Amino acid sequence: MKKLYTLLSVIIASVGFAQGPFTATYDFASVTNASGATDPTPVPVAAGVYFSSFVATNLVAPPTNSTASGRFSFINQPEGGINGDDNYSNFSGFVDTGVFFEVTVGPNSGGQIDLSSITFVGRRSGTGVRNFAVRSSLDGFTTNLPASVGASTLVSVQPNDIFFVILDATTSNLPGMTITLGTAFENLTSNVTFRFYGFNAEGSGGTFSIDNVAFSGNVDVLSSSSFNNIEGLKMYPNPLKGNTLLLTSTANNEMSVQIFDVLGKNVLNSEVTNNTVNVSSLTTGVYIVKITEDGKTATRKLVIE
């Protein structure tokens, strides 16, 4: 589906969207050993995207300050690692859901985004964490997100998408850690919170550090507020696997729709009957839906599977 974004730009002007890829990086440049548990660095900027600041949380031992400047680094991480041991099966620790770094990302009002990946650099002290994992609010922080690494001799990926620091590496950053975000992170119209967990530290004074956390994706931003003034508008299901698209609003008055394909061709014009639109004539793909109610207009992206 990602390959279709370039084609979608053909119809942007006619339906009121501005669209494009983005990569935004948290570099923690303003973090010091006196800056507290919230990253004071200005958040990254991408048109149409909301970014919160990173916050360190520990429900048992509330964090105070980063142990280093220029990166997010805190002690009192879950223990269980063994110094000098590179056999992951010997470790006894696990994710502690009360100890994490947290950040929230989402679309600005009236827009929607697709999040495709997160990359980050990890680091640890001599008795620091040996494992990293990332989860999201979409499933209530229950499952580790898909993890991979490049050609690294310092980090591997264990079952259940757990990053593992091999060779007890402490002397350098641990780059190349990637979280791949799937279809659940497409067509987002509300914020998603991500939590970064470190565990299997070799001692309570060992650190968990992250740096250069980069979020990548695509954004659709309404270019004019006049294209987003249908109060309470909902279009579902999306992605759509059947033939019936549902549309509701606060007023629930008469609506009409125009649907455009990725080439900008108007492929369907229809009145909304009993809050439904029959889209059986449309094939699998990505479309732009322009909705009109009482002279007001809104635009949404639709994926048909």
N, C-alpha and C positions, 0 to 999 in steps of 0.2 A: 504493500500500500504506500510506502514511503516514496516510491518512484513517481507517484501521481501528483505530488505536491507542486512540482514545476508546472505541470499542465493546469493545475487548479489556478495558478496565477493569471491565466488567460481571462478568467471570468471575474476576477477580483473587483474591477472597477464597476461592473454592472450590478453586483449584488452588495457592495459596500464593505468588503473585507480587505484588510491588509494582512499579508501572510509571509512567513519565511522561517528559515531555520535559525536557531540560536544556540550558543554555548556560553554559559555564565559561570565564573569561577570564584569561589571563596578562597582568598589567599591569606586570610588571618594576619594581615600586615600590621594591624594596630594592637594585636594581642601582646601583653607583657605579663610579667609575674606579679603584677598588681592590678590587672584589668578585670578581675572577677570571673564569674562563671558564664557570662554572656559575651560573645565576641563583639568588641566595640568597633570593629572595622565596618565602614559603610558597605551595605549589602551590594551584591552585583546587580547590574542593570541590564534588562532586555525588554524591548518594547512589548507591552501587553502581558508581562509576566510579573507575578508577585513573588518576592523572596523575603523570608524572615531572617533574623540573625540566628546563628548557631548558639545553642545553650547546652551547657554540661549539667547533667542531673545525676544525683546519687541519693536515693531515698534513705539510706542508712548513714552515710558520712557525707553530708552536703559539701560539694566542692567550693573552694574559695578562689584560688588564682591558678592560672596556668603555670606549669613548672618551667616553661620556656617561652621566649618571645618569638613572634612570627609564625607560630603554629598553635593549634589547640591541643594542649597536653595536660593530663590530670592523673593523679595517683588514686589509690584505693579502688583498684579494679578487681573484679572477681578472680580469685586465685585458682591454682590447680596445675600450672605448668611446672616442668622439672628442668632445672638449669643443666645445659649441656646435652639434653636428651632430644633427639630428633624423631622419636617414634611417637606419633600423635596418639596412638592407642594407649599409651601409658599415662596420658594426662587425665585428670579427674574433674576438671572444671567444665562449666557450661555457661550459656548466656544467662545473665541476671537481668530480668526485665525491669529492674529498678535502677540500673546503672547504664547510662547511655549519653550520647551526644545527639541533639535533636534539631531539625530544621524543617521548615514548611515551605512548599513551593506550589504555585497554582496560577490560574489565569486571572488577569484583572477583570473587573466587572464588565460583563457583556462579551467576553471572549471565550475561547477555548484553546487548549494546548494539547499536544502529544509530547510526552516525555519518553525519550528513547534510551538514555544511558546516564550513568553516574561513573565518573572516574575519580580516583583519589590516591593520595600518597599517605602511607602509614609510617609510623616510627615507634620505637620502644626504647626504654632504658635497659640497663643490664639485667634487671629483674622484672621487666615489663611484660605486657600481654604477648602471648604467642598466637592468638587467634582474633580475627575480625569477622563481623557479620553485619548485614544491613537488612532492615525490615521496614515495612510501610504501614500506614494507617488503613490502607484499603482492605486488609484482612485482619485488622486489629493487632498488628505487630506479632503475628503468630508464626510466620514462615520466613526463612531467610530468602532474600531475593537472589536470582541467578548470578553466580560469581564466576569470574574468569581472570586469568593473568596472562601477560605476554611472556616473552622468553626470559623468565626470571629464574635465577639460581637461588633466590632468597625467599620466595613465597610460592606456595603451591595451593591448590584448592582441594579440600577434603570433601567427603560425602556430605550432603545437606548444605552445600554452598557455603562452606566455612573456609576463609583464608587462613593459612597456616604458615607461620614464620619458621622456616627450616634453618638449619645450621646455627640456630640461636643468634641470628644476626642482630646486631645493635649499632653497627658503626656507620650506617648510612640510611637514607630514606629507603622506603620499600615501595617503589613505583609500580605502575602497570596494573593496579587493581581496578577491575571494571565490574559494574553492576549493569546487566542488560535488562531493560524494562520492556515488558511485552504489551499485548493488546489491552490489558487492563488499564494501562496508563495512556491510552489514546482517547481523544475526544473528551478530555477532562474539562468540566465546567465549574469545578470547585477545588479547593486546596487539598493537597496530600502532604502528610507529615512523614518524614523519614527519620529513623533512629539508627545510629551507628553504635555497635556494641564491640567492646574489647573484653576478652576473657582469657582464662588460663595464664594469668600473671604469675610470676615466680616469687613474688613477695608483695606485701601491702604498699611498699614504697615504689613499686614499679609503675611505669607510666604507660598510658595509651594516648598516642598522638595521631592527629590527622592534619593534612595540609593539601592545598590546591584541589579542593573538592569541586568538580566541574559537572554541571547539569547540562545535558544537550537534548534538543527536541525541536519541534516546530510549533509556531504560534499562529492562530487566527485571531485578529483583533478587529472589532467593529470600528470602522473609520469615522463613523458619525453616530451620535446618540440617537438620531432619528431612525436608525436601523435596529434599535433595541428597546423600543418603548411599548411593547405589548406586555402588560403587567402579568406576572405569574405564568409566562409561557413555558410549556413543557412539550417536548417532542420525544417519543419513545415507541418501541425499544430502539436503541442505537448503540451498537450495530443491530441491524434488522435482518432476521433470518427468514421471515415469512413474507406475506404480500400486503399486510395491513400496517400502516403507519398511524400512530395515535397523536393527536394534537389537542391540548387543553390550555386554557388560560383562566385568569381570574374572572373575566367577564363572560367567557364562553359564548361569545356572539358569533355571527357568521364569519367564517374564515375562507380564504382562498390561498392556493399555493402555486408557485412556479418552481419547477425543479430543473436544474442545469447539470449536464454531465461535465467531465473533466476537459472537454474541448470547448466548452462554453455554449453548447447547443441546448436550447430549451427543449427538454425531452418530455415534459409533462406539465399540463395546466389542469387544475382541478379545484372544485369546491370541496370543502370539508363537510362531510355528512355524518352526523352523529359522532363527531370527534374523530372520524377516521378518513384516511385517504388510501385508495387502492393503488398500489405501486407494482402490481403483478407484471406490468409491461416493461419494468426496468430490470436490467441484468446486474450481476455482481459488480460492485465497484464503489467509487466515491462520488458523491453528488453534493451540490449546494441547493438548499431548500429556502426559498424566499416566501415568507408567510405574511399575509395581510389581514388585519382585523380592524374594522372601524377607521380606516384610513391610516392606521399605524402599521409599520413594517418591521419585521425581524428576519434575520438570516441565520441559518444553522447549516452545519456540515452533516451529511448523512452517509453512513457506511452500510451498504447492502452486502451481506455474505451469502 
